[in-house]
Amino acid sequence: MALETLKNRIDRLPGASVRTQRTVAVGVLITQALIAVTGSVVRVTGSGLGCSTWPQCQPGSMVPVEHPELAALNQWIEFGNRLLTGVVGIIAFAAFALAYLDRPRRRRYVRLGFIMPAGVVVQAIIGGLTVRFDLLWWTVAVHFLASAVMVWLATLLLHAIEQGDGPAVHRGPAALRGLFPVMVVVLVGLLAVGTMVTGAGPHAGDPDTPRLALPVDTLAHVHAAFLFLYLGILIAVGVMIKTDAGTPPVLWRRFTVLIAVVLAQGALGFVQYWTGVPELLVSLHVLGATAVIAATASLWDGTRERPLVRPGSDRVLVTRG
């Protein structure tokens, strides 16, 4: 009875404006990308084990303390990354609350909103296991890939604010329906091999962490091959969009953003390889990866139409694009 009463009281709370919902959703997307970038800063500074345990930083202390074997800077870098997780969680929960209170209540929007704080909890657990396993390369890879999934879903959440709950209606060239899944699979391969390059490279997160026992050069070439394949598919997508007279302009706009981000990310990757993987470029490359993920998710979402009808109206008041 008490829970039902609480639910009724929550349901009577007013919803927020669309502008507020967008602002919070953008905050979710930015912080999800930022936590991946700060994670890379932890790696390139060798601070991955700056806090030697989890959820405490050091045994008996939640915050950094003087330690004979751990530098204060490394402790605070790792601790700062953990604090940012709390900020990400607060913004994620706010996004869920706004999705739940919005009217008409839409199941897809609420589900995406719920995934945001739930995903932060999962990321925190994975991060804890990563520390427990002393930064084994595959645990760090899983941690990054979890962030990649969250960036994708946060992008869908942002678009879902102005979407309905009805079945998605495909728009754009019909061939995109078959090509997009292939494109996403290649993107996953690109990201996965990228984590392997990092796992075999010089930035382990801690000087004593074992590396992936594979040649870095070979992995880097495989990573580049995935990039070229992804770029080739993307060009084919662009040709389809541009030559189809019935394609809405929003798809072309999102495609141009994606192609620009991919080209910039590819150029950065080659510079990174030629210059010996400097620390700053590693973090910029992670930032670029999150931008590619978000732009791809945005383009994919643009191929589906979910009109939203506000209460008391028999016509579509909000359409995407």
Buried (B, 14 or more C-beta within 10 A) or exposed (E): EEEEEEEEEEEEEEBBEEEEBBEBBBBBBBBBBBBBBBBBBBBBBBBBBBBBBBEEBBEEEEEBEEBEEBBEEBBBBBBBBBEBBEBBBBBBBBBBBBBBBBEEEBEBBBBBBBBBBEBBEBBBEBBBBBBEEBBBBEBBBBBBBBBBBBBBBBBBBBBBBBBBBEEEEEBBBEEBEEBBEEBBEBBBBBBBBBBBBBBBBEBBBBEEBEBBEEEBEEBBEBBBEBBEBBBEBBEBBBEBBEEBEEBBEBBBBBBBBBBEBBEBBBEBBEEBBEEEBEBEBBBBBBBBBBBBBBBBBBBBBBBBBBBBBEEEEEEEEEBBE
